[in-house]
Amino acid sequence: MSGIINFYYVDEPYGEFSNFASFPIEIDGRTWPTSEHYFQAQKFAGTEHEEFIRSEPSPMIAAKMGRDRNCPFRSDWDLIKDDVMRLAIRAKFTQHKTLRNLLLETGESIIVEHTKNDSYWGDAGDGTGKNVLGQLLMELRAELRSEE
């Protein structure tokens, strides 16, 4: 398979790639309802906000909690956020075999988080965004292939 795979909404094709998709992950002995929960909570690692986010049932509300500027982010967030996301998606795609297979079945396709809502993790809806999440998924796909 080659070409472009766009994803964003969990109920559409490749929605499993979304961090909002309901695939629990375990990292450092703790279970997170979604990779979004883990990612957002790490902005506040070691504080009570981390656990508040982890225990929130909805990934949408967890995301809103993580974006709340009334709670200060950890000072190194901008330096580590890509690695936090890398860890979250690695856990998700290695702990759920169906997801691993789905990612590998994308072949050489370009994977794009297609949304006007995000120009860093996504493509800004018009291709001008950085698509970092898509880039990390393609990086993980290559790593999983090399591990086979």
MODELLER restraints for C-alpha pairs under 7 A, 6 or more apart:
rsr = mdl.restraints
at = mdl.atoms
rsr.add(forms.Gaussian(group=physical.xy_distance, feature=features.Distance(at['CA:1:A'], at['CA:106:A']), mean=5.86, stdev=0.5))
rsr.add(forms.Gaussian(group=physical.xy_distance, feature=features.Distance(at['CA:1:A'], at['CA:107:A']), mean=4.97, stdev=0.5))
rsr.add(forms.Gaussian(group=physical.xy_distance, feature=features.Distance(at['CA:1:A'], at['CA:108:A']), mean=6.33, stdev=0.5))
rsr.add(forms.Gaussian(group=physical.xy_distance, feature=features.Distance(at['CA:1:A'], at['CA:109:A']), mean=6.25, stdev=0.5))
rsr.add(forms.Gaussian(group=physical.xy_distance, feature=features.Distance(at['CA:2:A'], at['CA:107:A']), mean=6.19, stdev=0.5))
rsr.add(forms.Gaussian(group=physical.xy_distance, feature=features.Distance(at['CA:2:A'], at['CA:108:A']), mean=5.08, stdev=0.5))
rsr.add(forms.Gaussian(group=physical.xy_distance, feature=features.Distance(at['CA:2:A'], at['CA:109:A']), mean=4.09, stdev=0.5))
rsr.add(forms.Gaussian(group=physical.xy_distance, feature=features.Distance(at['CA:3:A'], at['CA:109:A']), mean=4.72, stdev=0.5))
rsr.add(forms.Gaussian(group=physical.xy_distance, feature=features.Distance(at['CA:3:A'], at['CA:110:A']), mean=6.13, stdev=0.5))
rsr.add(forms.Gaussian(group=physical.xy_distance, feature=features.Distance(at['CA:4:A'], at['CA:109:A']), mean=5.30, stdev=0.5))
rsr.add(forms.Gaussian(group=physical.xy_distance, feature=features.Distance(at['CA:4:A'], at['CA:110:A']), mean=4.66, stdev=0.5))
rsr.add(forms.Gaussian(group=physical.xy_distance, feature=features.Distance(at['CA:4:A'], at['CA:111:A']), mean=5.99, stdev=0.5))
rsr.add(forms.Gaussian(group=physical.xy_distance, feature=features.Distance(at['CA:5:A'], at['CA:109:A']), mean=6.43, stdev=0.5))
rsr.add(forms.Gaussian(group=physical.xy_distance, feature=features.Distance(at['CA:5:A'], at['CA:110:A']), mean=6.03, stdev=0.5))
rsr.add(forms.Gaussian(group=physical.xy_distance, feature=features.Distance(at['CA:5:A'], at['CA:111:A']), mean=4.89, stdev=0.5))
rsr.add(forms.Gaussian(group=physical.xy_distance, feature=features.Distance(at['CA:5:A'], at['CA:112:A']), mean=6.04, stdev=0.5))
rsr.add(forms.Gaussian(group=physical.xy_distance, feature=features.Distance(at['CA:6:A'], at['CA:111:A']), mean=6.15, stdev=0.5))
rsr.add(forms.Gaussian(group=physical.xy_distance, feature=features.Distance(at['CA:6:A'], at['CA:112:A']), mean=4.81, stdev=0.5))
rsr.add(forms.Gaussian(group=physical.xy_distance, feature=features.Distance(at['CA:6:A'], at['CA:113:A']), mean=5.87, stdev=0.5))
rsr.add(forms.Gaussian(group=physical.xy_distance, feature=features.Distance(at['CA:6:A'], at['CA:114:A']), mean=5.49, stdev=0.5))
rsr.add(forms.Gaussian(group=physical.xy_distance, feature=features.Distance(at['CA:7:A'], at['CA:13:A']), mean=6.77, stdev=0.5))
rsr.add(forms.Gaussian(group=physical.xy_distance, feature=features.Distance(at['CA:7:A'], at['CA:14:A']), mean=5.54, stdev=0.5))
rsr.add(forms.Gaussian(group=physical.xy_distance, feature=features.Distance(at['CA:7:A'], at['CA:15:A']), mean=5.74, stdev=0.5))
rsr.add(forms.Gaussian(group=physical.xy_distance, feature=features.Distance(at['CA:7:A'], at['CA:17:A']), mean=6.93, stdev=0.5))
rsr.add(forms.Gaussian(group=physical.xy_distance, feature=features.Distance(at['CA:7:A'], at['CA:112:A']), mean=6.32, stdev=0.5))
rsr.add(forms.Gaussian(group=physical.xy_distance, feature=features.Distance(at['CA:7:A'], at['CA:113:A']), mean=5.16, stdev=0.5))
rsr.add(forms.Gaussian(group=physical.xy_distance, feature=features.Distance(at['CA:7:A'], at['CA:114:A']), mean=5.77, stdev=0.5))
rsr.add(forms.Gaussian(group=physical.xy_distance, feature=features.Distance(at['CA:8:A'], at['CA:15:A']), mean=5.96, stdev=0.5))
rsr.add(forms.Gaussian(group=physical.xy_distance, feature=features.Distance(at['CA:8:A'], at['CA:18:A']), mean=5.89, stdev=0.5))
rsr.add(forms.Gaussian(group=physical.xy_distance, feature=features.Distance(at['CA:8:A'], at['CA:113:A']), mean=5.63, stdev=0.5))
rsr.add(forms.Gaussian(group=physical.xy_distance, feature=features.Distance(at['CA:8:A'], at['CA:114:A']), mean=5.88, stdev=0.5))
rsr.add(forms.Gaussian(group=physical.xy_distance, feature=features.Distance(at['CA:8:A'], at['CA:115:A']), mean=6.66, stdev=0.5))
rsr.add(forms.Gaussian(group=physical.xy_distance, feature=features.Distance(at['CA:9:A'], at['CA:15:A']), mean=5.33, stdev=0.5))
rsr.add(forms.Gaussian(group=physical.xy_distance, feature=features.Distance(at['CA:9:A'], at['CA:18:A']), mean=6.94, stdev=0.5))
rsr.add(forms.Gaussian(group=physical.xy_distance, feature=features.Distance(at['CA:10:A'], at['CA:16:A']), mean=5.96, stdev=0.5))
rsr.add(forms.Gaussian(group=physical.xy_distance, feature=features.Distance(at['CA:10:A'], at['CA:18:A']), mean=6.19, stdev=0.5))
rsr.add(forms.Gaussian(group=physical.xy_distance, feature=features.Distance(at['CA:10:A'], at['CA:20:A']), mean=6.86, stdev=0.5))
rsr.add(forms.Gaussian(group=physical.xy_distance, feature=features.Distance(at['CA:10:A'], at['CA:21:A']), mean=5.58, stdev=0.5))
rsr.add(forms.Gaussian(group=physical.xy_distance, feature=features.Distance(at['CA:15:A'], at['CA:21:A']), mean=6.79, stdev=0.5))
rsr.add(forms.Gaussian(group=physical.xy_distance, feature=features.Distance(at['CA:19:A'], at['CA:34:A']), mean=6.48, stdev=0.5))
rsr.add(forms.Gaussian(group=physical.xy_distance, feature=features.Distance(at['CA:19:A'], at['CA:35:A']), mean=5.14, stdev=0.5))
rsr.add(forms.Gaussian(group=physical.xy_distance, feature=features.Distance(at['CA:19:A'], at['CA:36:A']), mean=4.81, stdev=0.5))
rsr.add(forms.Gaussian(group=physical.xy_distance, feature=features.Distance(at['CA:20:A'], at['CA:34:A']), mean=6.23, stdev=0.5))
rsr.add(forms.Gaussian(group=physical.xy_distance, feature=features.Distance(at['CA:20:A'], at['CA:36:A']), mean=5.73, stdev=0.5))
rsr.add(forms.Gaussian(group=physical.xy_distance, feature=features.Distance(at['CA:20:A'], at['CA:59:A']), mean=5.57, stdev=0.5))
rsr.add(forms.Gaussian(group=physical.xy_distance, feature=features.Distance(at['CA:21:A'], at['CA:34:A']), mean=6.61, stdev=0.5))
rsr.add(forms.Gaussian(group=physical.xy_distance, feature=features.Distance(at['CA:22:A'], at['CA:33:A']), mean=6.76, stdev=0.5))
rsr.add(forms.Gaussian(group=physical.xy_distance, feature=features.Distance(at['CA:22:A'], at['CA:34:A']), mean=5.64, stdev=0.5))
rsr.add(forms.Gaussian(group=physical.xy_distance, feature=features.Distance(at['CA:23:A'], at['CA:33:A']), mean=6.65, stdev=0.5))
rsr.add(forms.Gaussian(group=physical.xy_distance, feature=features.Distance(at['CA:23:A'], at['CA:34:A']), mean=5.44, stdev=0.5))
rsr.add(forms.Gaussian(group=physical.xy_distance, feature=features.Distance(at['CA:23:A'], at['CA:92:A']), mean=6.84, stdev=0.5))
rsr.add(forms.Gaussian(group=physical.xy_distance, feature=features.Distance(at['CA:24:A'], at['CA:31:A']), mean=6.63, stdev=0.5))
rsr.add(forms.Gaussian(group=physical.xy_distance, feature=features.Distance(at['CA:24:A'], at['CA:32:A']), mean=5.48, stdev=0.5))
rsr.add(forms.Gaussian(group=physical.xy_distance, feature=features.Distance(at['CA:24:A'], at['CA:33:A']), mean=4.37, stdev=0.5))
rsr.add(forms.Gaussian(group=physical.xy_distance, feature=features.Distance(at['CA:24:A'], at['CA:34:A']), mean=4.90, stdev=0.5))
rsr.add(forms.Gaussian(group=physical.xy_distance, feature=features.Distance(at['CA:25:A'], at['CA:31:A']), mean=5.62, stdev=0.5))
rsr.add(forms.Gaussian(group=physical.xy_distance, feature=features.Distance(at['CA:25:A'], at['CA:32:A']), mean=5.30, stdev=0.5))
rsr.add(forms.Gaussian(group=physical.xy_distance, feature=features.Distance(at['CA:25:A'], at['CA:33:A']), mean=6.66, stdev=0.5))
rsr.add(forms.Gaussian(group=physical.xy_distance, feature=features.Distance(at['CA:25:A'], at['CA:34:A']), mean=6.39, stdev=0.5))
rsr.add(forms.Gaussian(group=physical.xy_distance, feature=features.Distance(at['CA:25:A'], at['CA:35:A']), mean=6.66, stdev=0.5))
rsr.add(forms.Gaussian(group=physical.xy_distance, feature=features.Distance(at['CA:25:A'], at['CA:91:A']), mean=6.06, stdev=0.5))
rsr.add(forms.Gaussian(group=physical.xy_distance, feature=features.Distance(at['CA:25:A'], at['CA:92:A']), mean=5.62, stdev=0.5))
rsr.add(forms.Gaussian(group=physical.xy_distance, feature=features.Distance(at['CA:25:A'], at['CA:95:A']), mean=6.96, stdev=0.5))
rsr.add(forms.Gaussian(group=physical.xy_distance, feature=features.Distance(at['CA:26:A'], at['CA:32:A']), mean=6.18, stdev=0.5))
rsr.add(forms.Gaussian(group=physical.xy_distance, feature=features.Distance(at['CA:32:A'], at['CA:38:A']), mean=5.94, stdev=0.5))
rsr.add(forms.Gaussian(group=physical.xy_distance, feature=features.Distance(at['CA:32:A'], at['CA:54:A']), mean=5.96, stdev=0.5))
rsr.add(forms.Gaussian(group=physical.xy_distance, feature=features.Distance(at['CA:34:A'], at['CA:59:A']), mean=6.78, stdev=0.5))
rsr.add(forms.Gaussian(group=physical.xy_distance, feature=features.Distance(at['CA:35:A'], at['CA:88:A']), mean=5.47, stdev=0.5))
rsr.add(forms.Gaussian(group=physical.xy_distance, feature=features.Distance(at['CA:35:A'], at['CA:89:A']), mean=6.68, stdev=0.5))
rsr.add(forms.Gaussian(group=physical.xy_distance, feature=features.Distance(at['CA:35:A'], at['CA:92:A']), mean=6.87, stdev=0.5))
rsr.add(forms.Gaussian(group=physical.xy_distance, feature=features.Distance(at['CA:36:A'], at['CA:59:A']), mean=6.19, stdev=0.5))
rsr.add(forms.Gaussian(group=physical.xy_distance, feature=features.Distance(at['CA:36:A'], at['CA:63:A']), mean=6.72, stdev=0.5))
rsr.add(forms.Gaussian(group=physical.xy_distance, feature=features.Distance(at['CA:37:A'], at['CA:53:A']), mean=6.27, stdev=0.5))
rsr.add(forms.Gaussian(group=physical.xy_distance, feature=features.Distance(at['CA:37:A'], at['CA:54:A']), mean=5.72, stdev=0.5))
rsr.add(forms.Gaussian(group=physical.xy_distance, feature=features.Distance(at['CA:37:A'], at['CA:59:A']), mean=6.08, stdev=0.5))
rsr.add(forms.Gaussian(group=physical.xy_distance, feature=features.Distance(at['CA:37:A'], at['CA:62:A']), mean=5.73, stdev=0.5))
rsr.add(forms.Gaussian(group=physical.xy_distance, feature=features.Distance(at['CA:38:A'], at['CA:54:A']), mean=6.83, stdev=0.5))
rsr.add(forms.Gaussian(group=physical.xy_distance, feature=features.Distance(at['CA:38:A'], at['CA:88:A']), mean=6.84, stdev=0.5))
rsr.add(forms.Gaussian(group=physical.xy_distance, feature=features.Distance(at['CA:39:A'], at['CA:84:A']), mean=6.38, stdev=0.5))
rsr.add(forms.Gaussian(group=physical.xy_distance, feature=features.Distance(at['CA:39:A'], at['CA:85:A']), mean=6.17, stdev=0.5))
rsr.add(forms.Gaussian(group=physical.xy_distance, feature=features.Distance(at['CA:39:A'], at['CA:88:A']), mean=6.80, stdev=0.5))
rsr.add(forms.Gaussian(group=physical.xy_distance, feature=features.Distance(at['CA:40:A'], at['CA:62:A']), mean=6.87, stdev=0.5))
rsr.add(forms.Gaussian(group=physical.xy_distance, feature=features.Distance(at['CA:40:A'], at['CA:63:A']), mean=6.05, stdev=0.5))
rsr.add(forms.Gaussian(group=physical.xy_distance, feature=features.Distance(at['CA:40:A'], at['CA:66:A']), mean=4.65, stdev=0.5))
rsr.add(forms.Gaussian(group=physical.xy_distance, feature=features.Distance(at['CA:41:A'], at['CA:49:A']), mean=6.99, stdev=0.5))
rsr.add(forms.Gaussian(group=physical.xy_distance, feature=features.Distance(at['CA:41:A'], at['CA:50:A']), mean=4.47, stdev=0.5))
rsr.add(forms.Gaussian(group=physical.xy_distance, feature=features.Distance(at['CA:41:A'], at['CA:53:A']), mean=5.62, stdev=0.5))
rsr.add(forms.Gaussian(group=physical.xy_distance, feature=features.Distance(at['CA:41:A'], at['CA:54:A']), mean=6.60, stdev=0.5))
rsr.add(forms.Gaussian(group=physical.xy_distance, feature=features.Distance(at['CA:41:A'], at['CA:66:A']), mean=6.32, stdev=0.5))
rsr.add(forms.Gaussian(group=physical.xy_distance, feature=features.Distance(at['CA:42:A'], at['CA:50:A']), mean=6.53, stdev=0.5))
rsr.add(forms.Gaussian(group=physical.xy_distance, feature=features.Distance(at['CA:43:A'], at['CA:66:A']), mean=6.93, stdev=0.5))
rsr.add(forms.Gaussian(group=physical.xy_distance, feature=features.Distance(at['CA:43:A'], at['CA:73:A']), mean=5.15, stdev=0.5))
rsr.add(forms.Gaussian(group=physical.xy_distance, feature=features.Distance(at['CA:43:A'], at['CA:74:A']), mean=5.64, stdev=0.5))
rsr.add(forms.Gaussian(group=physical.xy_distance, feature=features.Distance(at['CA:43:A'], at['CA:77:A']), mean=6.33, stdev=0.5))
rsr.add(forms.Gaussian(group=physical.xy_distance, feature=features.Distance(at['CA:44:A'], at['CA:50:A']), mean=5.30, stdev=0.5))
rsr.add(forms.Gaussian(group=physical.xy_distance, feature=features.Distance(at['CA:44:A'], at['CA:73:A']), mean=5.75, stdev=0.5))
rsr.add(forms.Gaussian(group=physical.xy_distance, feature=features.Distance(at['CA:44:A'], at['CA:74:A']), mean=5.80, stdev=0.5))
rsr.add(forms.Gaussian(group=physical.xy_distance, feature=features.Distance(at['CA:53:A'], at['CA:62:A']), mean=5.27, stdev=0.5))
rsr.add(forms.Gaussian(group=physical.xy_distance, feature=features.Distance(at['CA:53:A'], at['CA:65:A']), mean=6.72, stdev=0.5))
rsr.add(forms.Gaussian(group=physical.xy_distance, feature=features.Distance(at['CA:56:A'], at['CA:62:A']), mean=6.06, stdev=0.5))
rsr.add(forms.Gaussian(group=physical.xy_distance, feature=features.Distance(at['CA:86:A'], at['CA:136:A']), mean=6.46, stdev=0.5))
rsr.add(forms.Gaussian(group=physical.xy_distance, feature=features.Distance(at['CA:90:A'], at['CA:140:A']), mean=6.86, stdev=0.5))
rsr.add(forms.Gaussian(group=physical.xy_distance, feature=features.Distance(at['CA:93:A'], at['CA:99:A']), mean=5.37, stdev=0.5))
rsr.add(forms.Gaussian(group=physical.xy_distance, feature=features.Distance(at['CA:93:A'], at['CA:100:A']), mean=4.82, stdev=0.5))
rsr.add(forms.Gaussian(group=physical.xy_distance, feature=features.Distance(at['CA:94:A'], at['CA:100:A']), mean=6.04, stdev=0.5))
rsr.add(forms.Gaussian(group=physical.xy_distance, feature=features.Distance(at['CA:103:A'], at['CA:141:A']), mean=6.28, stdev=0.5))
rsr.add(forms.Gaussian(group=physical.xy_distance, feature=features.Distance(at['CA:104:A'], at['CA:141:A']), mean=5.95, stdev=0.5))
rsr.add(forms.Gaussian(group=physical.xy_distance, feature=features.Distance(at['CA:111:A'], at['CA:134:A']), mean=4.95, stdev=0.5))
rsr.add(forms.Gaussian(group=physical.xy_distance, feature=features.Distance(at['CA:111:A'], at['CA:138:A']), mean=6.64, stdev=0.5))
rsr.add(forms.Gaussian(group=physical.xy_distance, feature=features.Distance(at['CA:112:A'], at['CA:122:A']), mean=6.86, stdev=0.5))
rsr.add(forms.Gaussian(group=physical.xy_distance, feature=features.Distance(at['CA:112:A'], at['CA:123:A']), mean=6.81, stdev=0.5))
rsr.add(forms.Gaussian(group=physical.xy_distance, feature=features.Distance(at['CA:112:A'], at['CA:131:A']), mean=6.20, stdev=0.5))
rsr.add(forms.Gaussian(group=physical.xy_distance, feature=features.Distance(at['CA:112:A'], at['CA:134:A']), mean=4.76, stdev=0.5))
rsr.add(forms.Gaussian(group=physical.xy_distance, feature=features.Distance(at['CA:113:A'], at['CA:122:A']), mean=4.63, stdev=0.5))
rsr.add(forms.Gaussian(group=physical.xy_distance, feature=features.Distance(at['CA:113:A'], at['CA:123:A']), mean=6.18, stdev=0.5))
rsr.add(forms.Gaussian(group=physical.xy_distance, feature=features.Distance(at['CA:113:A'], at['CA:131:A']), mean=6.20, stdev=0.5))
rsr.add(forms.Gaussian(group=physical.xy_distance, feature=features.Distance(at['CA:113:A'], at['CA:133:A']), mean=6.62, stdev=0.5))
rsr.add(forms.Gaussian(group=physical.xy_distance, feature=features.Distance(at['CA:113:A'], at['CA:134:A']), mean=5.72, stdev=0.5))
rsr.add(forms.Gaussian(group=physical.xy_distance, feature=features.Distance(at['CA:114:A'], at['CA:122:A']), mean=5.79, stdev=0.5))
rsr.add(forms.Gaussian(group=physical.xy_distance, feature=features.Distance(at['CA:114:A'], at['CA:123:A']), mean=5.44, stdev=0.5))
rsr.add(forms.Gaussian(group=physical.xy_distance, feature=features.Distance(at['CA:114:A'], at['CA:125:A']), mean=5.46, stdev=0.5))
rsr.add(forms.Gaussian(group=physical.xy_distance, feature=features.Distance(at['CA:115:A'], at['CA:122:A']), mean=5.92, stdev=0.5))
rsr.add(forms.Gaussian(group=physical.xy_distance, feature=features.Distance(at['CA:115:A'], at['CA:123:A']), mean=6.09, stdev=0.5))
rsr.add(forms.Gaussian(group=physical.xy_distance, feature=features.Distance(at['CA:115:A'], at['CA:124:A']), mean=5.42, stdev=0.5))
rsr.add(forms.Gaussian(group=physical.xy_distance, feature=features.Distance(at['CA:115:A'], at['CA:125:A']), mean=4.38, stdev=0.5))
rsr.add(forms.Gaussian(group=physical.xy_distance, feature=features.Distance(at['CA:116:A'], at['CA:124:A']), mean=4.11, stdev=0.5))
rsr.add(forms.Gaussian(group=physical.xy_distance, feature=features.Distance(at['CA:116:A'], at['CA:125:A']), mean=3.88, stdev=0.5))
rsr.add(forms.Gaussian(group=physical.xy_distance, feature=features.Distance(at['CA:117:A'], at['CA:124:A']), mean=6.23, stdev=0.5))
rsr.add(forms.Gaussian(group=physical.xy_distance, feature=features.Distance(at['CA:118:A'], at['CA:124:A']), mean=5.22, stdev=0.5))
rsr.add(forms.Gaussian(group=physical.xy_distance, feature=features.Distance(at['CA:119:A'], at['CA:129:A']), mean=4.06, stdev=0.5))
rsr.add(forms.Gaussian(group=physical.xy_distance, feature=features.Distance(at['CA:119:A'], at['CA:130:A']), mean=5.98, stdev=0.5))
rsr.add(forms.Gaussian(group=physical.xy_distance, feature=features.Distance(at['CA:119:A'], at['CA:131:A']), mean=6.98, stdev=0.5))
rsr.add(forms.Gaussian(group=physical.xy_distance, feature=features.Distance(at['CA:120:A'], at['CA:129:A']), mean=5.80, stdev=0.5))
rsr.add(forms.Gaussian(group=physical.xy_distance, feature=features.Distance(at['CA:120:A'], at['CA:130:A']), mean=5.01, stdev=0.5))
rsr.add(forms.Gaussian(group=physical.xy_distance, feature=features.Distance(at['CA:120:A'], at['CA:131:A']), mean=5.95, stdev=0.5))
rsr.add(forms.Gaussian(group=physical.xy_distance, feature=features.Distance(at['CA:120:A'], at['CA:132:A']), mean=6.14, stdev=0.5))
rsr.add(forms.Gaussian(group=physical.xy_distance, feature=features.Distance(at['CA:121:A'], at['CA:130:A']), mean=6.44, stdev=0.5))
rsr.add(forms.Gaussian(group=physical.xy_distance, feature=features.Distance(at['CA:121:A'], at['CA:131:A']), mean=4.81, stdev=0.5))
rsr.add(forms.Gaussian(group=physical.xy_distance, feature=features.Distance(at['CA:121:A'], at['CA:132:A']), mean=4.50, stdev=0.5))
rsr.add(forms.Gaussian(group=physical.xy_distance, feature=features.Distance(at['CA:121:A'], at['CA:133:A']), mean=4.87, stdev=0.5))
rsr.add(forms.Gaussian(group=physical.xy_distance, feature=features.Distance(at['CA:122:A'], at['CA:129:A']), mean=5.91, stdev=0.5))
rsr.add(forms.Gaussian(group=physical.xy_distance, feature=features.Distance(at['CA:122:A'], at['CA:130:A']), mean=6.31, stdev=0.5))
rsr.add(forms.Gaussian(group=physical.xy_distance, feature=features.Distance(at['CA:122:A'], at['CA:131:A']), mean=4.06, stdev=0.5))
rsr.add(forms.Gaussian(group=physical.xy_distance, feature=features.Distance(at['CA:122:A'], at['CA:132:A']), mean=6.46, stdev=0.5))
rsr.add(forms.Gaussian(group=physical.xy_distance, feature=features.Distance(at['CA:122:A'], at['CA:133:A']), mean=6.52, stdev=0.5))
rsr.add(forms.Gaussian(group=physical.xy_distance, feature=features.Distance(at['CA:123:A'], at['CA:129:A']), mean=3.82, stdev=0.5))
rsr.add(forms.Gaussian(group=physical.xy_distance, feature=features.Distance(at['CA:123:A'], at['CA:130:A']), mean=5.81, stdev=0.5))
rsr.add(forms.Gaussian(group=physical.xy_distance, feature=features.Distance(at['CA:123:A'], at['CA:131:A']), mean=4.79, stdev=0.5))
